[in-house]
Amino acid sequence: MIEEHKIKHSRSQGLIDFAYRFAKEAHESQVRKYTGEPYINHPVEVAQIVASVTDDVRAIAAAFLHDIIEDCGVKVKQLIDAGFSFDTAMLVNQLTDISLPTDGNRKFRKELDRRYLARATPLAKTIKLADLISNSKSIIKHDKKFAKTYMAEKRELLKVLIDGDHTLYVRAKNIVDDYYGEL
């Protein structure tokens, strides 16, 4: 299992492997929009980024699971029933967009999601920073037109992620700043 996700944890390898398997199964039929690669590669990258700054097993597990509610229809209760801790399930919940397409235009929906994320824990914000790092690289490279909208949203999102991990915050801010410096 470690050879698939490359995260070795000294105390909780079983939970790391379980979160990876759970996410892999949930995202099984999904592929990345721009590359066509298996979707699980994105949660793995996010988990690897998170594991580079913390050994908190809840955060690493939640990083694997961060898209599972909004992209796979998994419910928080299902995460808990599957054996994930309440803390891990709540981290995943904090990372899940709350807006719905019926809530209005994209700008309004992203504002709702940003306000919700502003109340998240620093650990959830750390995972969101890793997600931003992973997604931004792909979108900037593969969809220059959408990147204009996406990166403007990320510039605003960074304002509420300031109390996430400092190292990841700086990396994410550099990606956003570099994007705007290259325009």
Contact map, one row per residue, 1 for C-alpha under 8 A:
111110000000000010000000000000000000000000000000000000000000000000000000000000000000000000000000000000000000000000000000000000000000000000000000000000000000000000000000000000000000000
111111110000000010000000000000000000000000000000000000000000000000000000000000000000000000000000000000000000000000000000000000000000000000000000000000000000000000000000000000000000000
111111000000000000000000000000000000000000000000000000000000000000000000000000000000000000000000000000000000000000000000000000000000000000000000000000000000000000000000000000000000000
111111000000000000000000000000000000000000000000000000000000000000000000000000000000000000000000000000000000000000000000000000000000000000000000000000000000000000000000000000000000000
111111100000000000010000000000000000000000010001000000000000000000000000000000000000000000000000000000000000000000000000000000000000000000000000000000000000000000000000000000000000000
011111110000000000000000000000000000000000000001000000000000000000000000000000000000000000000000000000000000000000000000000000000000000000000000000000000000000000000000000000000000000
010011111000000100000000000000000000000000000001001000000000000000000000000000000000000000000000000000000000000000000000000000000000000000000000000000000000000000000000000000000000000
010001111100100000000000000000000000000000000000000000000000000000000000000000000000000000000000000000000000000000000000000000000000000000000000000000000000000000000000000000000000000
000000111111100100000000000000000000000000000000000000101000000000000000000000000000000000000000000000000000000000000000000000000000000000000000000000000000000000000000000000000000000
000000011111100000000000000000000000000000000000000000000000000000000000000000000000000000000000000000000000000000000000000000000000000000000000000000000000000000000000000000000000000
000000001111100000000000000000000000000000000000000000000000000000000000000000000000000000000000000000000000000000000000000000000000000000000000000000000000000000000000000000000000000
000000001111111100000000000000000000000000000000000000001000000000000000000000000000000000000000000000000000000000000000000000000000000000000000000000000000000000000000000000000000000
000000011111111110000000000000000000000000000000000000000000000000000000000000000000000000000000000000000000000000000000000000000000000000000000000000000000000000000000000000000000000
000000000001111111000000000000000000000000000000000000000000000000000000000000000000000000000000000000000000000000000000000000000000000000000000000000000000000000000000000000000000000
000000000001111111100000000000000000000000000000000000001000100000000000000000000000000000000000000000000000000000000000000000000000000000000000000000000000000000000000000000000000000
000000101001111111110000000000000000000000000000000000001001100000000000000000000000000000000000000000000000000000000000000000000000000000000000000000000000000000000000000000000000000
110000000000111111111000000000000000000000000000000000000000000000000000000000000000000000000000000000000000000000000000000000000000000000000000000000000000000000000000000000000000000
000000000000011111111100000000000000000000000000000000000000000000000000000000000000000000000000000000000000000000000000000000000000000000000000000000000000000000000000000000000000000
000000000000001111111110000000000000000000000000000000000000110110000000000000000000000000000000000000000000000000000000000000000000000000000000000000000000000000000000000000000000000
000010000000000111111111000000000000000000010000000000000000100110000000000000000000000000000000000000000000000000000000000000000000000000000000000000000000000000000000000000000000000
000000000000000011111111100000000000000000000000000000000000000000000000000000000000000000000000000000000000000000000000000000000000000000000000000000000000000000000000000000000000000
000000000000000001111111110000000000000000000000000000000000000010000000000000000000000000000000000000000000000000000000000000000000000000000000000000000000000000000000000000000000000
000000000000000000111111111000000000000100100000000000000000000110010000000000000000000000000000000000000000000000000000000000000000000000000000000000000000000000000000000000000000000
000000000000000000011111111100000000000100000000000000000000000000000000000000000000000000000000000000000000000000000000000000000000000000000000000000000000000000000000000000000000000
000000000000000000001111111100000000000000000000000000000000000000000000000000000000000000000000000000000000000000000000000000000000000000000000000000000000000000000000000000000000000
000000000000000000000111111100000000000000000000000000000000000000010001000000000000000000000000000000000000000000000000000000000000000000000000000000000000000000000000000000000000000
000000000000000000000011111111000000001100000000000000000000000000010001000000000000000000000000000000000000000000000000000000000000000000000000000000000000000000000000000000000000000
000000000000000000000001111111000000011100000000000000000000000000000000000000000000000000000000000000000000000000000000000000000000000000000000000000000000000000000000000000000000000
000000000000000000000000001111100000010000000000000000000000000000000000000000000000000000000000000000000000000000000000000000000000000000000000000000000000000000000000000000000000000
000000000000000000000000001111110000011000000000000000000000000000000000000000000000000000000000000000000000000000000000000000000000000000000000000000000000000000000000000000000000000
000000000000000000000000000011111011111100000000000000000000000000000000000000000000000000000000000000000000000000000000000000000000000000000000000000000000000000000000000000000000000
000000000000000000000000000001111111111001000000000000000000000000000000000000000000000000000000000000000000000000000000000000000000000000000000000000000000000000000000000000000000000
000000000000000000000000000000111111000000000000000000000000000000000000000000000000000000000000000000000000000000000000000000000000000000000000000000000000000000000000000000000000000
000000000000000000000000000000011111000000000000000000000000000000000000000000000000000000000000000000000000000000000000000000000000000001100110000000000000000000000000000000000000000
000000000000000000000000000000111111100000000000000000000000000000000000000000000000000000000000000000000000000000000000000000000000000000000000000000000000000000000000000000000000000
000000000000000000000000000000111111110000000000000000000000000000000000000000000000000000000000000000000000000000000000000000000000000000000000000000000000000000000000000000000000000
000000000000000000000000000000110011111010000000000000000000000000000000000000000000000000000000000000000000000000000000000000000000000000000000000000000000000000000000000000000000000
000000000000000000000000000111110001111110000000000000000000000000000000000000000000000000000000000000000000000000000000000000000000000000000000000000000000000000000000000000000000000
000000000000000000000000001101110000111111100000000000000000000000000000000000000000000000000000000000000000000000000000000000000000000000000000000000000000000000000000000000000000000
000000000000000000000011001100100000011111110000000000000000000000000000000000000000000000000000000000000000000000000000000000000000000000000000000000000000000000000000000000000000000
000000000000000000000000000000000000111111111000000000000000000000000000000000000000000000000000000000000000000000000000000000000000000000000000000000000000000000000000000000000000000
000000000000000000000000000000010000001111111100000000000000000000000000000000000000000000000000000000000000000000000000000000000000011000000000000000000000000000000000000000000000000
000000000000000000000010000000000000001111111110000000000000001111100000000000000000000000000000000000000000000000000000000000000000000000000000000000000000000000000000000000000000000
000010000000000000010000000000000000000111111111000000000000001100000000000000000000000000000000000000000000000000000000000000000000000000000000000000000000000000000000000000000000000
000000000000000000000000000000000000000011111111100000000000000000000000000000000000000000000000000000000000000000000000000000000000010000000000000000000000000000000000000000000000000
000000000000000000000000000000000000000001111111110000000000001100000000000000000000000000000000000000000000000000000000000000100110010000000000000000000000000000000000000000000000000
000000000000000000000000000000000000000000111111111000000001111100000000000000000000000000000000000000000000000000000000000000100100000000000000000000000000000000000000000000000000000
000011100000000000000000000000000000000000011111111100000001000000000000000000000000000000000000000000000000000000000000000000000000000000000000000000000000000000000000000000000000000
000000000000000000000000000000000000000000001111111110000000000000000000000000000000000000000000000000000000000000000000000000000100000000000000000000000000000000000000000000000000000
000000000000000000000000000000000000000000000111111111000011001000000000000000000000000000000000000000000000000000000000000001100100000000000000000000000000000000000000000000000000000
000000100000000000000000000000000000000000000011111111110001000000000000000000000000000000000000000000000000000000000000000000000000000000000000000000000000000000000000000000000000000
000000000000000000000000000000000000000000000001111111100000000000000000000000000000000000000000000000000000000000000000000000000000000000000000000000000000000000000000000000000000000
000000000000000000000000000000000000000000000000111111100000000000000000000000000000000000000000000000000000000000000000000000000000000000000000000000000000000000001011000000000000000
000000000000000000000000000000000000000000000000011111110010000000000000000000000000000000000000000000000000000000000000000000000000000000000000000000000000000000000000000000000000000
000000001000000000000000000000000000000000000000001111111011000000000000000000000000000000000000000000000000000000000000000000000000000000000000000000000000000000000000000000000000000
000000000000000000000000000000000000000000000000001001111111000000000000000000000000000000000000000000000000000000000000000000000000000000000000000000000000000000000000000000000000000
000000001001001100000000000000000000000000000000000000111111100000000000000000000000000000000000000000000000000000000000000000000000000000000000000000000000000000000000000000000000000
000000000000000000000000000000000000000000000000000000011111110000000000000000000000101100100000000000000000000000000000000000000000000000000000000000000000000000000000000000000000000
000000000000000000000000000000000000000000000000010001111111111000000000000000000000000100100000000000000000000000000000001100100000000000000000000000000000000000000000000000000000000
000000000000000100000000000000000000000000000011011000111111111100000000000000000000000000000000000000000000000000000000000000000000000000000000000000000000000000000000000000000000000
000000000000001100110000000000000000000000000010000000001111111110000000000000000000000100000000000000000000000000000000000000000000000000000000000000000000000000000000000000000000000
000000000000000000100000000000000000000000000010000000000111111111000000000000000000000110110000000000000000000000000000000000100000000000000000000000000000000000000000000000000000000
000000000000000000000000000000000000000000110110010000000011111111000000000000000000000000010000000000000000000000000000000000100000000000000000000000000000000000000000000000000000000
000000000000000000110010000000000000000000110110000000000001111111000000000000000000000000000000000000000000000000000000000000000000000000000000000000000000000000000000000000000000000
000000000000000000110110000000000000000000100000000000000000111111110000000000000000000000010000000000000000000000000000000000000000000000000000000000000000000000000000000000000000000
000000000000000000000000000000000000000000100000000000000000011111111000000000000000000000010011000000000000000000000000000000000000000000000000000000000000000000000000000000000000000
000000000000000000000000000000000000000000100000000000000000000011111111000000000000000000010011000000000000000000000000000000000000000000000000000000000000000000000000000000000000000
000000000000000000000010011000000000000000000000000000000000000011111111110000000000000000000000000000000000000000000000000000000000000000000000000000000000000000000000000000000000000
000000000000000000000000000000000000000000000000000000000000000001111111111100000000000000011001000000000000000000000000000000000000000000000000000000000000000000000000000000000000000
000000000000000000000000000000000000000000000000000000000000000000111111110000000000000000000001100000000000000000000000000000000000000000000000000000000000000000000000000000000000000
000000000000000000000000000000000000000000000000000000000000000000111111100000000000000000000000000000000000000000000000000000000000000000000000000000000000000000000000000000000000000
000000000000000000000000011000000000000000000000000000000000000000111111110000000000000000000000000000000000000000000000000000000000000000000000000000000000000000000000000000000000000
000000000000000000000000000000000000000000000000000000000000000000011111111000000000000000000000000000000000000000000000000000000000000000000000000000000000000000000000000000000000000
000000000000000000000000000000000000000000000000000000000000000000011101111101100000000000000000000000000000000000000000000000000000000000000000000000000000000000000000000000000000000
000000000000000000000000000000000000000000000000000000000000000000001000111111100000000000000000000000000000000000000000000000000000000000000000000000000000000000000000000000000000000
000000000000000000000000000000000000000000000000000000000000000000001000011111110000000011011000000000000000000000000000000000000000000000000000000000000000000000000000000000000000000
000000000000000000000000000000000000000000000000000000000000000000000000001111111000000000000000000000000000000000000000000000000000000000000000000000000000000000000000000000000000000
000000000000000000000000000000000000000000000000000000000000000000000000011111111100000000000000000000000000000000000000000000000000000000000000000000000000000000000000000000000000000
000000000000000000000000000000000000000000000000000000000000000000000000011111111111000010000000000000000000000000000000000000000000000000000000000000000000000000000000000000000000000
000000000000000000000000000000000000000000000000000000000000000000000000000111111111110010000000000000000000000000000000000000000000000000000000000000000000000000000000000000000000000
000000000000000000000000000000000000000000000000000000000000000000000000000011111111000000000000000000000000000000000000000000000000000000000000000000000000000000000000000000000000000
000000000000000000000000000000000000000000000000000000000000000000000000000001111111000000000000000000000000000000000000000000000000000000000000000000000000000000000000000000000000000
000000000000000000000000000000000000000000000000000000000000000000000000000000111111100000000000000000000000000000000000000000000000000000000000000000000000000000000000000000000000000
000000000000000000000000000000000000000000000000000000000000000000000000000000111111110110000000000000000000000000000000000000000000000000000000000000000000000000000000000000000000000
000000000000000000000000000000000000000000000000000000000100000000000000000000010011111110000000000000000000000000000000000000000000000000000000000000000000000000000000000000000000000
000000000000000000000000000000000000000000000000000000000000000000000000000000010001111111000000000000000000000000000000000000000000000000000000000000000000000000000000000000000000000
000000000000000000000000000000000000000000000000000000000100000000000000000000000000111111100000000000000000000000000000000000000000000000000000000000000000000000000000000000000000000
000000000000000000000000000000000000000000000000000000000110110000000000000000000001111111110000000000000000000000000000000000000000000000000000000000000000000000000000000000000000000
000000000000000000000000000000000000000000000000000000000000010000000000000100110001111111111000000000000000000000000000000000000000000000000000000000000000000000000000000000000000000
000000000000000000000000000000000000000000000000000000000000000000000000000100000000011111111100000000000000000000000000000000000000000000000000000000000000000000000000000000000000000
000000000000000000000000000000000000000000000000000000000110010000000000000000000000001111111110000000000000000000000000101100000000000000000000000000000000000000000000000000000000000
000000000000000000000000000000000000000000000000000000000000011011101000000100000000000111111111000000000000000000000000000100000000000000000000000000000000000000000000000000000000000
000000000000000000000000000000000000000000000000000000000000000000001000000100000000000011111111000000000000000000000000000000000000000000000000000000000000000000000000000000000000000
000000000000000000000000000000000000000000000000000000000000000000000000000000000000000001111111000000000000000000011001000100000000000000000000000000000000000000000000000000000000000
000000000000000000000000000000000000000000000000000000000000000001100000000000000000000000111111100000000000000000001000000110110000000000000000000000000000000000000000000000000000000
000000000000000000000000000000000000000000000000000000000000000001101100000000000000000000011111110000000000000000000000000000000000000000000000000000000000000000000000000000000000000
000000000000000000000000000000000000000000000000000000000000000000000100000000000000000000000011111000000000000010000000000000000000000000000000000000000000000000000000000000000000000
000000000000000000000000000000000000000000000000000000000000000000000000000000000000000000000001111100000000000110010000000000000000000000000000000000000000000000000000000000000000000
000000000000000000000000000000000000000000000000000000000000000000000000000000000000000000000000111110100000110110000000000000000000000000000000000000000000000000000000000000000000000
000000000000000000000000000000000000000000000000000000000000000000000000000000000000000000000000011111100000100000000000000000000000000000000000000000000000000000000000000000000000000
000000000000000000000000000000000000000000000000000000000000000000000000000000000000000000000000001111111000100000000000000000000000000000000000000000000000000000000000000000000000000
000000000000000000000000000000000000000000000000000000000000000000000000000000000000000000000000000111110000000000000000000000000000000000000000000000000000000000000000000000000000000
000000000000000000000000000000000000000000000000000000000000000000000000000000000000000000000000001111111001100000000000000000000000000000000000000000000000000000000000000000000000000
000000000000000000000000000000000000000000000000000000000000000000000000000000000000000000000000000011111101100000000000000000000000000000000000000000000000000000000000000000000000000
000000000000000000000000000000000000000000000000000000000000000000000000000000000000000000000000000010111111100000000000000000000000000000000000000000000000000000000000000000000000000
000000000000000000000000000000000000000000000000000000000000000000000000000000000000000000000000000000011111110000000000000000000000000000000000000000000000000000000000000000000000000
000000000000000000000000000000000000000000000000000000000000000000000000000000000000000000000000000000001111111000000000000000000000000000000000000000000000000000000000000000000000000
000000000000000000000000000000000000000000000000000000000000000000000000000000000000000000000000000000111111111100000000000000000000000000000000000000000000000000000000000000000000000
000000000000000000000000000000000000000000000000000000000000000000000000000000000000000000000000001110111111111110000000000000000000000000000000000000000000000000000000000000000000000
000000000000000000000000000000000000000000000000000000000000000000000000000000000000000000000000001000000111111111000000000000000000000000000000000000001000000000000000000000000000000
000000000000000000000000000000000000000000000000000000000000000000000000000000000000000000000000000000000011111111100000000000000000000000000000000000000000000000000000000000000000000
000000000000000000000000000000000000000000000000000000000000000000000000000000000000000000000000011000000001111111110000000000000000000000000000000000000000000000000000000000000000000
000000000000000000000000000000000000000000000000000000000000000000000000000000000000000000000000111000000000111111111000000000000000000000000000000000000000000000000000000000000000000
000000000000000000000000000000000000000000000000000000000000000000000000000000000000000000000000000000000000011111111100000000000000000000000000000000000000100100000000000000000000000
000000000000000000000000000000000000000000000000000000000000000000000000000000000000000000000000000000000000001111111110000000000000000000000000000000000000000000000000000000000000000
000000000000000000000000000000000000000000000000000000000000000000000000000000000000000000000100010000000000000111111111000000000000000000000000000000000000000000000000000000000000000
000000000000000000000000000000000000000000000000000000000000000000000000000000000000000000000110000000000000000011111111000010000000000000000000000000000000000100000000000000000000000
000000000000000000000000000000000000000000000000000000000000000000000000000000000000000000000000000000000000000001111111000000000000000000000000000000000000000110000000000000000000000
000000000000000000000000000000000000000000000000000000000000000000000000000000000000000000000000000000000000000000111111100000000000000000000000000000000000000000000000000000000000000
000000000000000000000000000000000000000000000000000000000000000000000000000000000000000000000100000000000000000000011111110110000000000000000000000000000000000000000000000000000000000
000000000000000000000000000000000000000000000000000000000000000000000000000000000000000000100000000000000000000000000011111110000000000000000000000000000000000000000000000000000000000
000000000000000000000000000000000000000000000000000000000000000000000000000000000000000000000000000000000000000000000001111111000000000000000000000000000000000010111000000000000000000
000000000000000000000000000000000000000000000000000000000010000000000000000000000000000000100000000000000000000000000000111111100000000000000000000000000000000000011000000000000000000
000000000000000000000000000000000000000000000000000000000010000000000000000000000000000000110110000000000000000000000001111111110000000000000000000000000000000000010000000000000000000
000000000000000000000000000000000000000000000000000000000000000000000000000000000000000000000010000000000000000000001001111111111000000000000000000000000000000010111000000000000000000
000000000000000000000000000000000000000000000000010000000000000000000000000000000000000000000000000000000000000000000000011111111100000000000000000000000000000010011001100000000000000
000000000000000000000000000000000000000000000110010000000010011000000000000000000000000000000010000000000000000000000000001111111110000000000000000000000000000000000000000000000000000
000000000000000000000000000000000000000000000000000000000000000000000000000000000000000000000010000000000000000000000000000111111111000000000000000000000000000010000000000000000000000
000000000000000000000000000000000000000000000000000000000000000000000000000000000000000000000000000000000000000000000000000011111111100000000000000000000000000010010001100100000000000
000000000000000000000000000000000000000000000110110000000000000000000000000000000000000000000000000000000000000000000000000001111111110000000000000000000000000000000001000100000000000
000000000000000000000000000000000000000000000100000000000000000000000000000000000000000000000000000000000000000000000000000000111111111000000000000000000000000000000000000000000000000
000000000000000000000000000000000000000000000000000000000000000000000000000000000000000000000000000000000000000000000000000000011111111100000000000000000100000000000000000100000000000
000000000000000000000000000000000000000000000000000000000000000000000000000000000000000000000000000000000000000000000000000000001111111110000000000000000000000000000000001100100000000
000000000000000000000000000000000000000001001100000000000000000000000000000000000000000000000000000000000000000000000000000000000111111111000000000000000000000000000000000000000000000
000000000000000000000000000000000000000001000000000000000000000000000000000000000000000000000000000000000000000000000000000000000011111111100000000000000000000000000000000000000000000
000000000000000000000000000000000000000000000000000000000000000000000000000000000000000000000000000000000000000000000000000000000001111111110000001000100000000000000000000000100000000
000000000000000000000000000000000000000000000000000000000000000000000000000000000000000000000000000000000000000000000000000000000000111111111000000000000000000000000000000000100000000
000000000000000000000000000000000100000000000000000000000000000000000000000000000000000000000000000000000000000000000000000000000000011111111100000000000000000000000000000000000000000
000000000000000000000000000000000100000000000000000000000000000000000000000000000000000000000000000000000000000000000000000000000000001111111111011000000000000000000000000000000000000
000000000000000000000000000000000000000000000000000000000000000000000000000000000000000000000000000000000000000000000000000000000000000111111111001000000000000000000000000000000010000
000000000000000000000000000000000000000000000000000000000000000000000000000000000000000000000000000000000000000000000000000000000000000011111111000000000000000000000000000000000000000
000000000000000000000000000000000100000000000000000000000000000000000000000000000000000000000000000000000000000000000000000000000000000001111111000000000000000000000000000000000000000
000000000000000000000000000000000100000000000000000000000000000000000000000000000000000000000000000000000000000000000000000000000000000000111111111000000000000000000000000000000000000
000000000000000000000000000000000000000000000000000000000000000000000000000000000000000000000000000000000000000000000000000000000000000000111111111100000000000000000000000000000000000
000000000000000000000000000000000000000000000000000000000000000000000000000000000000000000000000000000000000000000000000000000000000000000000011111110000000000000000000000000000000000
000000000000000000000000000000000000000000000000000000000000000000000000000000000000000000000000000000000000000000000000000000000000000000100011111111000000000000000000000000000000000
000000000000000000000000000000000000000000000000000000000000000000000000000000000000000000000000000000000000000000000000000000000000000100110011111111100000000000000000000000000000000
000000000000000000000000000000000000000000000000000000000000000000000000000000000000000000000000000000000000000000000000000000000000000000000001111111110000000000000000000000000000000
000000000000000000000000000000000000000000000000000000000000000000000000000000000000000000000000000000000000000000000000000000000000000000000000111111111000000000000000000000000000000
000000000000000000000000000000000000000000000000000000000000000000000000000000000000000000000000000000000000000000000000000000000000000000000000011111111100000000000000000000000000000
000000000000000000000000000000000000000000000000000000000000000000000000000000000000000000000000000000000000000000000000000000000000000100000000001111111110000000000000000000010010000
000000000000000000000000000000000000000000000000000000000000000000000000000000000000000000000000000000000000000000000000000000000000000000000000000111111111000000000000000000000000000
000000000000000000000000000000000000000000000000000000000000000000000000000000000000000000000000000000000000010000000000000000000000000000000000000011111111100000000000000000000000000
000000000000000000000000000000000000000000000000000000000000000000000000000000000000000000000000000000000000000000000000000000000001000000000000000001111111110000000000000000010000000
000000000000000000000000000000000000000000000000000000000000000000000000000000000000000000000000000000000000000000000000000000000000000000000000000000111111111000000000000010010000000
000000000000000000000000000000000000000000000000000000000000000000000000000000000000000000000000000000000000000000000000000000000000000000000000000000011111111100000000000000000000000
000000000000000000000000000000000000000000000000000000000000000000000000000000000000000000000000000000000000000001000000000000000000000000000000000000001111111110000000000000000000000
000000000000000000000000000000000000000000000000000000000000000000000000000000000000000000000000000000000000000000000000000000000000000000000000000000000111111111000000100110000000000
000000000000000000000000000000000000000000000000000000000000000000000000000000000000000000000000000000000000000000000000000000000000000000000000000000000011111111000000000000000000000
000000000000000000000000000000000000000000000000000000000000000000000000000000000000000000000000000000000000000001001100000000000000000000000000000000000001111111100000000000000000000
000000000000000000000000000000000000000000000000000000000000000000000000000000000000000000000000000000000000000000000100010011011000000000000000000000000000111111110000100000000000000
000000000000000000000000000000000000000000000000000000000000000000000000000000000000000000000000000000000000000000000000000000000000000000000000000000000000011111111100100000000000000
000000000000000000000000000000000000000000000000000000000000000000000000000000000000000000000000000000000000000000000000010010000000000000000000000000000000000111111100000000000000000
000000000000000000000000000000000000000000000000000000000000000000000000000000000000000000000000000000000000000000000000011111001000000000000000000000000000000011111101100000000000000
000000000000000000000000000000000000000000000000000010000000000000000000000000000000000000000000000000000000000000000000011011000000000000000000000000000000000001111111100000000000000
000000000000000000000000000000000000000000000000000000000000000000000000000000000000000000000000000000000000000000000000000000000000000000000000000000000000000001111111110000000000000
000000000000000000000000000000000000000000000000000010000000000000000000000000000000000000000000000000000000000000000000000000000000000000000000000000000000000000001111111000000000000
000000000000000000000000000000000000000000000000000010000000000000000000000000000000000000000000000000000000000000000000000001001100000000000000000000000000000000011111111100000000000
000000000000000000000000000000000000000000000000000000000000000000000000000000000000000000000000000000000000000000000000000001001000000000000000000000000000010011011111111110000000000
000000000000000000000000000000000000000000000000000000000000000000000000000000000000000000000000000000000000000000000000000000000000000000000000000000000000000000000111111111000000000
000000000000000000000000000000000000000000000000000000000000000000000000000000000000000000000000000000000000000000000000000000000000100000000000000000000000000000000011111111100000000
000000000000000000000000000000000000000000000000000000000000000000000000000000000000000000000000000000000000000000000000000000001101100000000000000000000000010000000001111111110000000
000000000000000000000000000000000000000000000000000000000000000000000000000000000000000000000000000000000000000000000000000000000000000000000000000000000010010000000000111111111000000
000000000000000000000000000000000000000000000000000000000000000000000000000000000000000000000000000000000000000000000000000000000000000000000000000000000000000000000000011111111100000
000000000000000000000000000000000000000000000000000000000000000000000000000000000000000000000000000000000000000000000000000000000000100110000000000000000000000000000000001111111110000
000000000000000000000000000000000000000000000000000000000000000000000000000000000000000000000000000000000000000000000000000000000000000000000000000000100110000000000000000111111111000
000000000000000000000000000000000000000000000000000000000000000000000000000000000000000000000000000000000000000000000000000000000000000000000000000000000000000000000000000011111111100
000000000000000000000000000000000000000000000000000000000000000000000000000000000000000000000000000000000000000000000000000000000000000000000000000000000000000000000000000001111111110
000000000000000000000000000000000000000000000000000000000000000000000000000000000000000000000000000000000000000000000000000000000000000000010000000000100000000000000000000000111111111
000000000000000000000000000000000000000000000000000000000000000000000000000000000000000000000000000000000000000000000000000000000000000000000000000000000000000000000000000000011111111
000000000000000000000000000000000000000000000000000000000000000000000000000000000000000000000000000000000000000000000000000000000000000000000000000000000000000000000000000000001111111
000000000000000000000000000000000000000000000000000000000000000000000000000000000000000000000000000000000000000000000000000000000000000000000000000000000000000000000000000000000111111
000000000000000000000000000000000000000000000000000000000000000000000000000000000000000000000000000000000000000000000000000000000000000000000000000000000000000000000000000000000011111
